[in-house]
Amino acid sequence: MIVADTNVVSEFMKDQPEPTVLSWAQGVPATGLIICVVTVEEIERGLGRLPGGKRRQGLERQWHEILDAFSESIAIYDVAAARATARVLVEAEASGHPMGLADAQIAGICVSGGWALATRNVRDFDYVSDLSLINPFK
C-alpha cells in the first residue's frame, strides 16, 4: 500500500499535472494507493484560504472528485499512528532534522500501517526509520 502525500494529491488537481506523476499513478493498482486524513485537512485548509471565485470553485470540484474516489481508502490517525508520530518527532529532533507536525503525522500513519509514502519532498522524510519513500515526480 502507498500513501499519497499532499503534494502528490494536489498535483492531481492541477490543470496540467506532471506527466511523470500521472504515469506513475496509472501504474499503481487502484487498491494500492490511499490518502490520509492529514492530507484531507491540508487540502481543505488550502482551499479555505483561497479567495472565492472560479479558480477556487474549480479546485474544490476537483478535490471533491478525488475525495469521493478515495472515500473508502483514507488512512486515519489513530493511537498506533500517534505513537509512531511521537517516535518520528523524537528521532527527527535527536538527529538534528526536526519535522513539522503534519509531516510527522503522515509519516506516523505510514509507519504504523507499514505503508510506503509517495512524496515530492523525499528529503523531508529521509530521517524516518522504517519508512519507504517513493518520488513519483522523478
Secondary structure, DSSP 4 states (H G I P E B T S, - for coil): -EEEPHHHHHHHTSSS--HHHHHHHHTS-GGGEEEEHHHHHHHHHHHHHSPSSHHHHHHHHHHHHHHHHTTT-EE---HHHHHHHHHHHHHHHHTT----HHHHHHHHHHHHHT-EEE-S-HHHHTT-TT--EE-TT-
